């Protein structure tokens, strides 16, 4: 996780004490839920916008580790994401544009029209109900320890309002990135800790034997139980892990730290 520090004197000289207070609130965020609340209240007051979402995304592949849709219509989110092999990926040209430079970009329909570029190319004409997207800001902050970045998307019904606030966006986003990475890491550790107690010791043993390549009859013979009992344990595992087959169960168990790879 990167540590980003801004001299207090420099911040105070450029912006009001009100903004400094907001940055302090951002630094005191203690959960991902509080990240959403900060964006929806304090950040929206500082940088007026109509809709927001953010996510933790692999810059190279576009794979989404986490996404938080604060107030975009679900149809819009579905339009810019896709699923493949159980994972979700971002599929948005504006994100692709941002990932090339890692610098805040602003897209609005007026500028696209002047360059004869179809607005749909940047998903500005995706279904958004009654709300019409005229301007979009894509911004984010990379984690130098990996290829992931915390990416934020803000929209406005006006084509000219967001660019005027770019300086504030660029100042606050590193602080938000720190808050997100810190809380995401903490909640991931807590989830894995709880997950280790999700299965019984016998169910964990079943998964470990499957991981070794054993079939049900081999497991039954090795453990000294009937094959029907093995099947019953496996069905319980599927239900607890919310999966439908052995491969999915193993992948999720490894991800949650229930089963360790040698």
Phi, psi and omega in degrees: 000134180282147172253116182248121182237136177240128179303131182301321182295321180294318179298315184294328181287332184268326186227169184287163176298334178297319179291320178300320179296322178295320178295325176295320177299320179298319181293338182263008178299135186240005177198163177293331176297322178291331175300311179300317182295319179298316180295318185287338183246284187295313182291324179293330176289320180286318182235087183304128178207164185264327181217154181211149169207160177211162180200165173256116192228140174287123186295326185279307185270339184081007180293135183264120175275328181202140174223137179234109179268106184284310179205024171284147171298144181302324180301324180291317179298318178299328183289330185253008176232158176218156179249142178207121178055038176085356179250156178252143181229148175279137179226075187220124183296328178294321177295317179301319178297316180295319185296341179288326185242340185060027177245146181305129177238150178234131180237132173222156185298325182297315181292325178293320179296321181293336179259008180057038177254133180294129180299330181296336179302327179257020178058028178280347179250020175292159182295121180228026177064228182280340183278131178254125179274120177253331184217139181229136170247127172249124180215170181178185181213127182279151173263114186292348179277352181204185178271005183274158176217152170270118186245136182239144178230126178233141179235160177222152175278352178253141181280353188237355189280317185295317182302329181293342184252014185301323181300318179292319179302311183295333178281317186282326187304318177301325178291318177296321178301314178301315181298316181296310183297318180298312183285325178296317179296317181295316182289330176293319178296317180296321179296316179295322179297316178292326184293332181296337178259009183289322180256154175286166179299324179292318179295321176297320178298320178301314181295319180297322179289323175296320179299328178283354176100008181284145171270170185304316182294327177292319179296314180302316181292320183292319185272336180088036177230169181283159179293330176294324177293321177300312180300321179296317177298317182296318178297322176296321178297314179303316182295315183292323182271354180059052177231175184236354179209172185294322180298313178298321180298317180294316180300315182291321180296321178292317180298321182276355179082012179286320177242132180257138176282144181292000000 
